[in-house]
Amino acid sequence: MKTSFLILLYLLSVGCSCALTLQELQQSFRVERLKVENNENTKISSLRANYSKALSKIQTKYQRAGRLDDALKIKEEITMLQGDTSPLPPLAEKPPVELSSARKIFFKQSIAIQKKYGNTLIVLATKMDKLLSQKVLELTKLGNLEKAAEAREYRKKLKEDQVIIAAHTLINRVRSDGSSSVALRIRRAGDDLEVYVRYDARGKISLESSVENVVEKSGGKKEKGETSAKNLGEFIGAKGYIVDPFVAYSNDFRKKDIGRLRLTSLELGLMKEDEGEVGTRITIPSNAQNPHGRISGVLPALAQKGTYKVNLRYFVPKQNKSIKGLQFVQGVGGPIPGSITQKTGVWSELDFTSTSLNENDYLLLYLRSDKKRPLAAIAGDYVSISDVTISHIAFTACIVERFDKDGAISESSISIDQQKAIAQNGSILPF
């Protein structure tokens, strides 16, 4: 069939779509759309090939200069290009200057191509929408209700077409240099840090969306700190991203300071030496009743589900009568998986990770016995600890403000209780 976009333009100009059947209109649109998409793919493929050639020259230059690390970074970029990775992830901090410059040129040219052909596709889709609207009216007047309904349904599908929607999004939200406007202000649970989130290179909110530090608004305007995260994936601790963690608790226990640790029916011995290393001894007293330790406000509760990591050094003397180590609990219930120590007689590391298990935000510490003996019979058994760190490594995040295309605030929820979640435990939610 030789129908083309010119026919669509002509039919639109005369205000009539009756010269072609619905099937002919659809076929004409598909042909012209395919041309647009093929042209774009050809241009992008050519651009990627040229970028790869330029990178190969830079890599050779670095190899000859003996710059191994820089040569490997260039090689990694080439590998991603050859693997059709799109969009390319942000460059690591302090990339080679020539790589950074080449990437900026590539990115700018890529955006220009996508915008050009995206705009052509939008024009094509807009004209087709008008022709379909006319076709629905004409077929209805002719009494061909079945075909009229079919034309209306096809028109609806075009309005919901994700490729066409993506083209609109890119053109409206992404500037020619690849930068974009601020879309959201969000707050992550735990440290309550807030950041601005910009649209990504496709004009969407994704893990690659860049983030910027701001003075926090939730709970009253106050600077609560800054994140080193460069994108949303790093900020919320998404899988595959190097998280900027929140250290909820850290203490070396080699000095006369135990931070927020509180003990019940346990004796504390500060600055005690075992096997040449100093730590804090936690001992079973003669009158112990439900002995345990508690560190409050350090874990993500289930309502704002997250993932946390606990690391500590510990020492369990072999001469203990019954106590063989430590175990940890989030608030209530059984031990956190992986939180039971195994070694005795030597200073060792315990490192475990868990997601929120219940609505309690405190960590409980118990001395673990391998025999059922009265507490009075094991008085004097102890465990020493040092270097305890509790970090949040995946977060729930909520929307504080939403911005319209002109940068004005279109939605605001300063109260934490009213904020809608945009991410949970490091994964973006539909919003």
Secondary structure, DSSP 8 states (H G I E B T S, - for coil): ----HHHHHHHHHHT--TTS-HHHHHHHHHHHHHHHHHHHHHHHHHHHHHHHHHHHHHHHHHHHTT-HHHHHHHHHHHHHHHTT-SS-----SS--HHHHHHHHHHHHHHHHHHHHHHHHHHHHHHHHHHHHHHHHHHHHHTT-HHHHHHHHHHHHHHHT-HHHHHHHHHHHHB-TTS-B-EEEEEEETTT--EEEEE--TTSS--TT-BEEE--B-TTSSB--------BHHHHHT-TTS----EEEEEE--SSS--TTEEEES-EEEEEEEETTEEEEEEE--TT-SS-EEEE-S-S--GGG--EEEEEEEEE--TT-SSEEEEEEEESSSS--TT------SS-EEEEEEEE--SS---EEEEEEESS---GGGGTT-EEEEEEEEEEEEE--EEEEEEE-TTS-EEEE--SGGG--EEEETTEE---
